[in-house]
Amino acid sequence: MTRGIVVGVDGSEGSKRALEWAAGEARLRAVPLEVVLVWLPSVLIYAGAGWSAADNDTFEGLLESARERLERTCESVAPALDGLEVKRTVVEGTAARALMDAAVDADLLVVGTRGHGGFAGLLLGSVSAQCAHHSPCPVVIVPHHEKTG
């Protein structure tokens, strides 16, 4: 039995392109699609005069915000997801590690890029680079192209 395709999203335009591409590929292969949003909560928050540990309500609020961002991202490409078996997952952790863990038994891992070049590209492209080098399955990196005109 196939696990299908895992795609990482963060709400950016690049991740929406990756989600659309992954949905098309899942349709072609007739496999399930798992949409994964990874979040890394800050254990410290700035509280006026200094830093303070985040309380449970703050943590739950951040988790709910991550869930809402995942839903908004999926809704933004809803026609591409129509008729597919789609699982939506929010994972706490670092992006590259969490995506690779989610893809352990997957047929394919799909990630996007943010479209930055030069030094910024070295920093912001680190998730896709880590996945390309260390993924337990084949990886597709969908480039982000700025719209012109």
C-alpha positions as YAML, in Angstrom:
chain: A
units: angstrom
residues:
- id: 1
  name: MET
  ca: [0.00, 0.00, 0.00]
- id: 2
  name: THR
  ca: [1.29, 3.44, -0.90]
- id: 3
  name: ARG
  ca: [1.44, 6.35, 1.52]
- id: 4
  name: GLY
  ca: [1.32, 8.77, -1.36]
- id: 5
  name: ILE
  ca: [2.76, 12.25, -1.54]
- id: 6
  name: VAL
  ca: [3.78, 14.54, 1.32]
- id: 7
  name: VAL
  ca: [3.93, 18.28, 0.65]
- id: 8
  name: GLY
  ca: [5.23, 20.94, 3.01]
- id: 9
  name: VAL
  ca: [3.41, 24.27, 3.20]
- id: 10
  name: ASP
  ca: [3.86, 27.47, 5.21]
- id: 11
  name: GLY
  ca: [1.26, 29.75, 3.63]
- id: 12
  name: SER
  ca: [3.72, 31.44, 1.27]
- id: 13
  name: GLU
  ca: [3.11, 31.74, -2.46]
- id: 14
  name: GLY
  ca: [5.95, 29.28, -3.05]
- id: 15
  name: SER
  ca: [4.33, 26.67, -0.84]
- id: 16
  name: LYS
  ca: [0.96, 27.18, -2.58]
- id: 17
  name: ARG
  ca: [2.66, 26.45, -5.92]
- id: 18
  name: ALA
  ca: [4.19, 23.32, -4.38]
- id: 19
  name: LEU
  ca: [0.77, 22.25, -3.09]
- id: 20
  name: GLU
  ca: [-0.83, 22.72, -6.51]
- id: 21
  name: TRP
  ca: [1.97, 20.72, -8.15]
- id: 22
  name: ALA
  ca: [1.72, 17.96, -5.53]
- id: 23
  name: ALA
  ca: [-2.06, 17.78, -5.96]
- id: 24
  name: GLY
  ca: [-1.66, 17.36, -9.71]
- id: 25
  name: GLU
  ca: [0.90, 14.62, -9.20]
- id: 26
  name: ALA
  ca: [-1.31, 12.86, -6.62]
- id: 27
  name: ARG
  ca: [-4.15, 12.94, -9.15]
- id: 28
  name: LEU
  ca: [-1.92, 11.45, -11.88]
- id: 29
  name: ARG
  ca: [-0.66, 8.70, -9.58]
- id: 30
  name: ALA
  ca: [-4.08, 8.13, -7.92]
- id: 31
  name: VAL
  ca: [-2.48, 8.34, -4.46]
- id: 32
  name: PRO
  ca: [-3.31, 10.20, -1.23]
- id: 33
  name: LEU
  ca: [-1.85, 13.61, -0.46]
- id: 34
  name: GLU
  ca: [-0.65, 14.71, 2.98]
- id: 35
  name: VAL
  ca: [-0.31, 18.46, 3.44]
- id: 36
  name: VAL
  ca: [2.07, 19.25, 6.30]
- id: 37
  name: LEU
  ca: [2.56, 22.61, 8.01]
- id: 38
  name: VAL
  ca: [5.45, 22.69, 10.48]
- id: 39
  name: TRP
  ca: [5.59, 25.23, 13.26]
- id: 40
  name: LEU
  ca: [8.22, 25.91, 15.88]
- id: 41
  name: PRO
  ca: [6.75, 27.66, 18.90]
- id: 42
  name: SER
  ca: [8.86, 30.09, 20.79]
- id: 43
  name: VAL
  ca: [9.12, 29.08, 24.42]
- id: 44
  name: LEU
  ca: [9.84, 32.68, 25.32]
- id: 45
  name: ILE
  ca: [7.73, 35.73, 24.58]
- id: 46
  name: TYR
  ca: [8.52, 39.38, 25.09]
- id: 47
  name: ALA
  ca: [6.39, 40.64, 27.97]
- id: 48
  name: GLY
  ca: [6.86, 44.38, 28.18]
- id: 49
  name: ALA
  ca: [9.91, 44.73, 30.40]
- id: 50
  name: GLY
  ca: [11.55, 41.43, 29.47]
- id: 51
  name: TRP
  ca: [11.25, 37.87, 28.28]
- id: 52
  name: SER
  ca: [8.83, 35.41, 29.86]
- id: 53
  name: ALA
  ca: [7.96, 31.75, 29.34]
- id: 54
  name: ALA
  ca: [4.91, 31.24, 27.13]
- id: 55
  name: ASP
  ca: [1.94, 29.99, 29.11]
- id: 56
  name: ASN
  ca: [-0.38, 27.21, 27.98]
- id: 57
  name: ASP
  ca: [-2.96, 29.66, 26.57]
- id: 58
  name: THR
  ca: [-0.29, 31.35, 24.44]
- id: 59
  name: PHE
  ca: [0.97, 27.98, 23.23]
- id: 60
  name: GLU
  ca: [-2.57, 26.83, 22.34]
- id: 61
  name: GLY
  ca: [-3.18, 30.13, 20.53]
- id: 62
  name: LEU
  ca: [-0.04, 29.66, 18.43]
- id: 63
  name: LEU
  ca: [-1.04, 26.08, 17.62]
- id: 64
  name: GLU
  ca: [-4.52, 27.24, 16.56]
- id: 65
  name: SER
  ca: [-2.93, 29.92, 14.39]
- id: 66
  name: ALA
  ca: [-0.83, 27.23, 12.67]
- id: 67
  name: ARG
  ca: [-3.96, 25.12, 12.05]
- id: 68
  name: GLU
  ca: [-5.77, 28.13, 10.58]
- id: 69
  name: ARG
  ca: [-2.80, 28.91, 8.30]
- id: 70
  name: LEU
  ca: [-2.88, 25.32, 7.03]
- id: 71
  name: GLU
  ca: [-6.61, 25.54, 6.33]
- id: 72
  name: ARG
  ca: [-6.26, 28.92, 4.55]
- id: 73
  name: THR
  ca: [-3.45, 27.53, 2.41]
- id: 74
  name: CYS
  ca: [-5.53, 24.51, 1.40]
- id: 75
  name: GLU
  ca: [-8.58, 26.70, 0.74]
- id: 76
  name: SER
  ca: [-6.51, 28.97, -1.52]
- id: 77
  name: VAL
  ca: [-5.92, 26.07, -3.92]
- id: 78
  name: ALA
  ca: [-9.21, 24.24, -3.27]
- id: 79
  name: PRO
  ca: [-9.95, 23.41, -6.95]
- id: 80
  name: ALA
  ca: [-6.62, 21.56, -7.20]
- id: 81
  name: LEU
  ca: [-7.57, 19.41, -4.19]
- id: 82
  name: ASP
  ca: [-11.09, 18.51, -5.35]
- id: 83
  name: GLY
  ca: [-11.64, 14.76, -5.48]
- id: 84
  name: LEU
  ca: [-8.33, 13.87, -3.81]
- id: 85
  name: GLU
  ca: [-7.83, 12.04, -0.54]
- id: 86
  name: VAL
  ca: [-6.17, 14.83, 1.48]
- id: 87
  name: LYS
  ca: [-4.82, 14.60, 5.01]
- id: 88
  name: ARG
  ca: [-3.95, 17.89, 6.74]
- id: 89
  name: THR
  ca: [-1.26, 17.71, 9.43]
- id: 90
  name: VAL
  ca: [0.24, 20.33, 11.74]
- id: 91
  name: VAL
  ca: [3.58, 19.26, 13.22]
- id: 92
  name: GLU
  ca: [5.65, 20.96, 15.90]
- id: 93
  name: GLY
  ca: [9.38, 21.04, 15.18]
- id: 94
  name: THR
  ca: [11.95, 22.24, 12.71]
- id: 95
  name: ALA
  ca: [10.73, 22.26, 9.11]
- id: 96
  name: ALA
  ca: [13.26, 20.05, 7.35]
- id: 97
  name: ARG
  ca: [13.37, 17.38, 10.06]
- id: 98
  name: ALA
  ca: [9.58, 17.27, 10.47]
- id: 99
  name: LEU
  ca: [9.00, 17.03, 6.71]
- id: 100
  name: MET
  ca: [11.54, 14.24, 6.33]
- id: 101
  name: ASP
  ca: [9.96, 12.38, 9.26]
- id: 102
  name: ALA
  ca: [6.54, 12.74, 7.64]
- id: 103
  name: ALA
  ca: [7.96, 11.38, 4.36]
- id: 104
  name: VAL
  ca: [9.53, 8.22, 5.81]
- id: 105
  name: ASP
  ca: [7.14, 5.87, 3.96]
- id: 106
  name: ALA
  ca: [6.00, 8.32, 1.29]
- id: 107
  name: ASP
  ca: [6.42, 7.91, -2.44]
- id: 108
  name: LEU
  ca: [7.44, 11.54, -2.86]
- id: 109
  name: LEU
  ca: [8.19, 14.67, -0.81]
- id: 110
  name: VAL
  ca: [7.32, 18.02, -2.40]
- id: 111
  name: VAL
  ca: [8.60, 21.37, -1.13]
- id: 112
  name: GLY
  ca: [8.59, 24.87, -2.56]
- id: 113
  name: THR
  ca: [11.09, 27.67, -2.62]
- id: 114
  name: ARG
  ca: [10.64, 31.26, -1.61]
- id: 115
  name: GLY
  ca: [12.17, 32.62, -4.80]
- id: 116
  name: HIS
  ca: [15.10, 34.47, -3.23]
- id: 117
  name: GLY
  ca: [18.53, 34.38, -4.79]
- id: 118
  name: GLY
  ca: [22.03, 35.17, -3.61]
- id: 119
  name: PHE
  ca: [22.75, 35.19, 0.11]
- id: 120
  name: ALA
  ca: [19.05, 35.29, 1.05]
- id: 121
  name: GLY
  ca: [18.54, 32.17, -1.05]
- id: 122
  name: LEU
  ca: [21.22, 30.35, 0.93]
- id: 123
  name: LEU
  ca: [19.37, 31.08, 4.17]
- id: 124
  name: LEU
  ca: [15.75, 30.78, 3.07]
- id: 125
  name: GLY
  ca: [16.33, 27.78, 0.81]
- id: 126
  name: SER
  ca: [17.81, 25.73, 3.61]
- id: 127
  name: VAL
  ca: [14.68, 23.59, 4.13]
- id: 128
  name: SER
  ca: [14.49, 22.51, 0.49]
- id: 129
  name: ALA
  ca: [18.27, 21.95, 0.41]
- id: 130
  name: GLN
  ca: [18.19, 19.79, 3.55]
- id: 131
  name: CYS
  ca: [15.27, 17.79, 2.20]
- id: 132
  name: ALA
  ca: [17.01, 17.29, -1.15]
- id: 133
  name: HIS
  ca: [20.11, 15.95, 0.56]
- id: 134
  name: HIS
  ca: [18.61, 13.87, 3.36]
- id: 135
  name: SER
  ca: [15.06, 12.83, 2.44]
- id: 136
  name: PRO
  ca: [14.10, 9.16, 2.82]
- id: 137
  name: CYS
  ca: [12.24, 9.33, -0.52]
- id: 138
  name: PRO
  ca: [12.50, 11.20, -3.83]
- id: 139
  name: VAL
  ca: [12.06, 14.98, -3.55]
- id: 140
  name: VAL
  ca: [10.57, 17.52, -5.94]
- id: 141
  name: ILE
  ca: [11.44, 21.16, -5.33]
- id: 142
  name: VAL
  ca: [8.91, 23.43, -7.01]
- id: 143
  name: PRO
  ca: [10.44, 26.81, -7.81]
- id: 144
  name: HIS
  ca: [8.59, 29.97, -6.92]
- id: 145
  name: HIS
  ca: [8.30, 32.35, -9.87]
- id: 146
  name: GLU
  ca: [7.36, 35.95, -9.30]
- id: 147
  name: LYS
  ca: [4.37, 37.05, -11.34]
- id: 148
  name: THR
  ca: [5.18, 39.78, -13.84]
- id: 149
  name: GLY
  ca: [2.95, 42.51, -15.21]
...
